[in-house]
């Protein structure tokens, strides 16, 4: 079975937010919209249609014009199959939600600039046999990224859960290399807490 595909220039991406300001108790969630403006069906890889939680750095995020780190998971995937794709018919728009505050470092208060930014070939499936060699060369020359509009949000700094979990794992790994001599369980716990606070202080 051949999956109908086209070059991703007909795929338009937009992001919107229901609010312009977020305090530290509010999850920063944006709405991600994929729209097929062409005349043929586009196949999008399912992993770029997240269900709230992100597993890839789909967005370019800055805080006060300084690039913000992505701290979420990075998935290593197997060879894709037809089941790994979602068709987007001509004129159709797919709307999903993406929570950014759980995977991007938003520990600082400021003005955040957010833009969807991914290479087209990683999002849109293209079957090699659907193109002749001349068209393939033309596509390769003009291949570019999928970029959305840029939105700006005022966000109050908050702890980053993923970052805290990484710190805890670092503490666990480092504590495994420590040698305890005549230490009680309480003393060992105090040492681990001291290492945790030292790492947190160093990272800040």
GULUMLO-911370 format. One record per residue (C-alpha): residue in three letters; x, y, z; chain. Coordinates in nm, 4 decimals. Example, Ala and Ser with C-alpha at 12.3 -4.5 7.8 and 13.67 -1.06 7.14 Angstrom:
! residues 2
ROLUM  code         u         v         w  unit
ROLUM   ALA    1.2300   -0.4500    0.7800     A
ROLUM   SER    1.3670   -0.1060    0.7140     A
! end
This chain:
! residues 204
ROLUM  code         u         v         w  unit
ROLUM   UNK    0.0000    0.0000    0.0000     A
ROLUM   UNK    0.1405    0.3388   -0.0990     A
ROLUM   UNK    0.0649    0.6228    0.1374     A
ROLUM   UNK   -0.0436    0.9376   -0.0515     A
ROLUM   UNK    0.2024    1.2118    0.0341     A
ROLUM   UNK    0.3216    1.5472   -0.0906     A
ROLUM   UNK    0.5950    1.7885   -0.0094     A
ROLUM   UNK    0.5231    1.9638    0.3188     A
ROLUM   UNK    0.4949    2.3187    0.1807     A
ROLUM   UNK    0.1163    2.2687    0.1805     A
ROLUM   UNK    0.1244    2.1995    0.5541     A
ROLUM   UNK    0.0744    2.5176    0.7558     A
ROLUM   UNK    0.1398    2.5308    1.1300     A
ROLUM   UNK    0.0001    2.7835    1.3781     A
ROLUM   UNK    0.0070    2.8165    1.7563     A
ROLUM   UNK   -0.2340    3.0055    1.9804     A
ROLUM   UNK   -0.2688    3.0563    2.3543     A
ROLUM   UNK   -0.5907    3.1155    2.5455     A
ROLUM   UNK   -0.4122    3.3635    2.7739     A
ROLUM   UNK   -0.1188    3.6005    2.7481     A
ROLUM   UNK   -0.0028    3.5738    3.1110     A
ROLUM   UNK    0.0686    3.2699    3.3283     A
ROLUM   UNK    0.1440    3.2736    3.6985     A
ROLUM   UNK    0.3663    3.0072    3.8540     A
ROLUM   UNK    0.0691    2.7851    3.9444     A
ROLUM   UNK   -0.0594    2.7622    3.5854     A
ROLUM   UNK    0.0665    2.5145    3.3276     A
ROLUM   UNK    0.1830    2.6852    3.0100     A
ROLUM   UNK   -0.0250    2.5145    2.7409     A
ROLUM   UNK   -0.0524    2.6215    2.3777     A
ROLUM   UNK   -0.2797    2.5029    2.1002     A
ROLUM   UNK   -0.0980    2.3596    1.7991     A
ROLUM   UNK   -0.2781    2.3613    1.4637     A
ROLUM   UNK   -0.1735    2.1668    1.1525     A
ROLUM   UNK   -0.3625    2.2729    0.8370     A
ROLUM   UNK   -0.3492    2.1116    0.4924     A
ROLUM   UNK   -0.3808    2.3948    0.2403     A
ROLUM   UNK   -0.3092    2.1769   -0.0624     A
ROLUM   UNK   -0.5102    1.9465   -0.2865     A
ROLUM   UNK   -0.3625    1.6144   -0.1738     A
ROLUM   UNK   -0.3604    1.4250    0.1542     A
ROLUM   UNK   -0.0587    1.4809    0.3774     A
ROLUM   UNK    0.0678    1.2107    0.6136     A
ROLUM   UNK    0.2080    1.3358    0.9447     A
ROLUM   UNK    0.4113    1.1184    1.1793     A
ROLUM   UNK    0.2088    1.0486    1.4942     A
ROLUM   UNK    0.4880    1.1512    1.7277     A
ROLUM   UNK    0.4519    1.5091    1.6040     A
ROLUM   UNK    0.0872    1.5023    1.7102     A
ROLUM   UNK    0.1439    1.4886    2.0866     A
ROLUM   UNK   -0.1352    1.4362    2.3355     A
ROLUM   UNK   -0.0540    1.7218    2.5728     A
ROLUM   UNK    0.2915    1.5947    2.6758     A
ROLUM   UNK    0.5854    1.6527    2.4415     A
ROLUM   UNK    0.8455    1.3903    2.3548     A
ROLUM   UNK    1.0359    1.6097    2.1104     A
ROLUM   UNK    1.1578    1.9721    2.1118     A
ROLUM   UNK    0.8934    2.0961    1.8678     A
ROLUM   UNK    0.9261    2.4585    1.9726     A
ROLUM   UNK    1.1908    2.7266    1.9753     A
ROLUM   UNK    1.1505    2.9089    2.3062     A
ROLUM   UNK    1.3306    3.2180    2.4330     A
ROLUM   UNK    1.3011    3.4146    2.7567     A
ROLUM   UNK    1.3897    3.7838    2.7308     A
ROLUM   UNK    1.5603    3.6992    2.3974     A
ROLUM   UNK    1.7731    3.4213    2.5525     A
ROLUM   UNK    1.7249    3.0667    2.4199     A
ROLUM   UNK    1.5504    2.8351    2.6674     A
ROLUM   UNK    1.6659    2.4752    2.7124     A
ROLUM   UNK    1.4431    2.1805    2.6274     A
ROLUM   UNK    1.4600    1.9406    2.9233     A
ROLUM   UNK    1.2051    1.6834    2.8134     A
ROLUM   UNK    1.2566    1.3329    2.6748     A
ROLUM   UNK    1.4244    1.2621    2.3414     A
ROLUM   UNK    1.2828    0.9476    2.1852     A
ROLUM   UNK    1.4806    0.7033    1.9729     A
ROLUM   UNK    1.2282    0.5493    1.7356     A
ROLUM   UNK    1.2133    0.2383    1.5231     A
ROLUM   UNK    1.1569    0.2385    1.1480     A
ROLUM   UNK    0.8165    0.3965    1.0844     A
ROLUM   UNK    0.5206    0.2121    0.9314     A
ROLUM   UNK    0.1828    0.3181    0.7906     A
ROLUM   UNK    0.0372    0.2805    1.1406     A
ROLUM   UNK    0.2724    0.5532    1.2614     A
ROLUM   UNK    0.1108    0.8178    1.0398     A
ROLUM   UNK   -0.2043    1.0273    1.0547     A
ROLUM   UNK   -0.3559    1.1436    0.7225     A
ROLUM   UNK   -0.4574    1.5075    0.6930     A
ROLUM   UNK   -0.7080    1.5558    0.4105     A
ROLUM   UNK   -0.7151    1.8682    0.1886     A
ROLUM   UNK   -0.8675    2.1575    0.3815     A
ROLUM   UNK   -0.8512    1.9693    0.7112     A
ROLUM   UNK   -0.7040    2.1158    1.0317     A
ROLUM   UNK   -0.5780    1.9042    1.3207     A
ROLUM   UNK   -0.5752    2.0790    1.6602     A
ROLUM   UNK   -0.3819    1.9474    1.9594     A
ROLUM   UNK   -0.2600    2.0818    2.2914     A
ROLUM   UNK    0.1023    2.0930    2.4011     A
ROLUM   UNK    0.2179    2.1595    2.7561     A
ROLUM   UNK    0.5450    2.3505    2.7467     A
ROLUM   UNK    0.6128    2.4221    3.1133     A
ROLUM   UNK    0.6850    2.0567    3.1946     A
ROLUM   UNK    0.9637    2.0196    2.9364     A
ROLUM   UNK    1.1086    2.3667    2.8770     A
ROLUM   UNK    1.3098    2.5534    3.1402     A
ROLUM   UNK    1.0670    2.8201    3.2587     A
ROLUM   UNK    1.2274    2.8854    3.5952     A
ROLUM   UNK    1.2788    3.2544    3.5149     A
ROLUM   UNK    1.0085    3.5209    3.5071     A
ROLUM   UNK    0.9939    3.7169    3.1842     A
ROLUM   UNK    0.8587    3.7538    2.8328     A
ROLUM   UNK    0.8710    3.4214    2.6514     A
ROLUM   UNK    0.8734    3.3993    2.2733     A
ROLUM   UNK    0.7401    3.0681    2.1398     A
ROLUM   UNK    0.7474    2.9337    1.7841     A
ROLUM   UNK    0.6943    2.5888    1.6348     A
ROLUM   UNK    1.0138    2.5043    1.4454     A
ROLUM   UNK    1.0827    2.1600    1.2971     A
ROLUM   UNK    1.2465    2.0259    0.9788     A
ROLUM   UNK    0.9774    1.9411    0.7236     A
ROLUM   UNK    1.1195    1.5987    0.6436     A
ROLUM   UNK    1.0913    1.4929    1.0093     A
ROLUM   UNK    0.7208    1.5801    1.0289     A
ROLUM   UNK    0.5790    1.4952    0.6848     A
ROLUM   UNK    0.6120    1.1497    0.5300     A
ROLUM   UNK    0.7385    1.1382    0.1713     A
ROLUM   UNK    0.7508    0.8119   -0.0224     A
ROLUM   UNK    1.0527    0.8095   -0.2541     A
ROLUM   UNK    0.8601    0.6378   -0.5340     A
ROLUM   UNK    0.6086    0.9207   -0.5557     A
ROLUM   UNK    0.8690    1.1524   -0.7098     A
ROLUM   UNK    1.0829    1.1338   -1.0177     A
ROLUM   UNK    1.4535    1.2095   -0.9782     A
ROLUM   UNK    1.4227    1.5662   -1.1123     A
ROLUM   UNK    1.1533    1.6558   -0.8617     A
ROLUM   UNK    1.3489    1.4941   -0.5789     A
ROLUM   UNK    1.6497    1.7152   -0.6589     A
ROLUM   UNK    1.4283    2.0248   -0.6705     A
ROLUM   UNK    1.2719    1.9393   -0.3365     A
ROLUM   UNK    1.6096    1.8749   -0.1758     A
ROLUM   UNK    1.7343    2.2185   -0.2835     A
ROLUM   UNK    1.4370    2.4049   -0.1383     A
ROLUM   UNK    1.3735    2.1850    0.1642     A
ROLUM   UNK    1.3227    2.3952    0.4738     A
ROLUM   UNK    1.1706    2.3894    0.8171     A
ROLUM   UNK    0.8092    2.4093    0.9221     A
ROLUM   UNK    0.7672    2.7282    1.1214     A
ROLUM   UNK    0.4605    2.8745    1.2848     A
ROLUM   UNK    0.3708    3.2239    1.3913     A
ROLUM   UNK    0.5603    3.3612    1.6912     A
ROLUM   UNK    0.3643    3.4298    2.0100     A
ROLUM   UNK    0.4816    3.6165    2.3200     A
ROLUM   UNK    0.3656    3.5277    2.6700     A
ROLUM   UNK    0.4400    3.6752    3.0125     A
ROLUM   UNK    0.5318    3.3791    3.2321     A
ROLUM   UNK    0.6141    3.3734    3.6019     A
ROLUM   UNK    0.9081    3.1491    3.6859     A
ROLUM   UNK    0.8324    2.8077    3.8328     A
ROLUM   UNK    1.0252    2.4916    3.9270     A
ROLUM   UNK    1.0920    2.2600    3.6359     A
ROLUM   UNK    0.9740    1.9104    3.7276     A
ROLUM   UNK    1.1876    1.7384    3.4650     A
ROLUM   UNK    1.4937    1.9305    3.5812     A
ROLUM   UNK    1.4265    1.8365    3.9450     A
ROLUM   UNK    1.3883    1.4701    3.8486     A
ROLUM   UNK    1.7178    1.4810    3.6598     A
ROLUM   UNK    1.8857    1.6289    3.9674     A
ROLUM   UNK    1.7453    1.3512    4.1849     A
ROLUM   UNK    1.8788    1.0882    3.9445     A
ROLUM   UNK    2.2192    1.2593    3.9507     A
ROLUM   UNK    2.2156    1.2449    4.3303     A
ROLUM   UNK    2.1244    0.8758    4.3241     A
ROLUM   UNK    2.4018    0.7968    4.0748     A
ROLUM   UNK    2.6611    0.9964    4.2677     A
ROLUM   UNK    2.5570    0.8560    4.6035     A
ROLUM   UNK    2.6140    0.5068    4.4666     A
ROLUM   UNK    2.9837    0.5927    4.4268     A
ROLUM   UNK    3.0194    0.7285    4.7812     A
ROLUM   UNK    3.1879    0.5290    5.0552     A
ROLUM   UNK    3.0284    0.5467    5.3974     A
ROLUM   UNK    3.2426    0.4631    5.6991     A
ROLUM   UNK    3.0624    0.4053    6.0287     A
ROLUM   UNK    2.7629    0.6142    5.9145     A
ROLUM   UNK    2.4130    0.5562    6.0418     A
ROLUM   UNK    2.1121    0.5502    5.8069     A
ROLUM   UNK    2.0244    0.9012    5.9244     A
ROLUM   UNK    2.3750    1.0277    5.8519     A
ROLUM   UNK    2.3705    0.8721    5.5039     A
ROLUM   UNK    2.0376    1.0435    5.4353     A
ROLUM   UNK    2.1808    1.3756    5.5526     A
ROLUM   UNK    2.4788    1.3336    5.3202     A
ROLUM   UNK    2.2510    1.2646    5.0229     A
ROLUM   UNK    2.0402    1.5702    5.1080     A
ROLUM   UNK    2.3545    1.7813    5.1290     A
ROLUM   UNK    2.4643    1.6625    4.7839     A
ROLUM   UNK    2.1176    1.7357    4.6460     A
ROLUM   UNK    2.1214    2.0918    4.7786     A
ROLUM   UNK    2.4770    2.1447    4.6552     A
ROLUM   UNK    2.3799    2.0346    4.3033     A
ROLUM   UNK    2.0721    2.2562    4.3110     A
ROLUM   UNK    2.2831    2.5529    4.4240     A
ROLUM   UNK    2.5413    2.4874    4.1524     A
ROLUM   UNK    2.2741    2.4677    3.8806     A
ROLUM   UNK    2.1245    2.7992    3.9892     A
! end
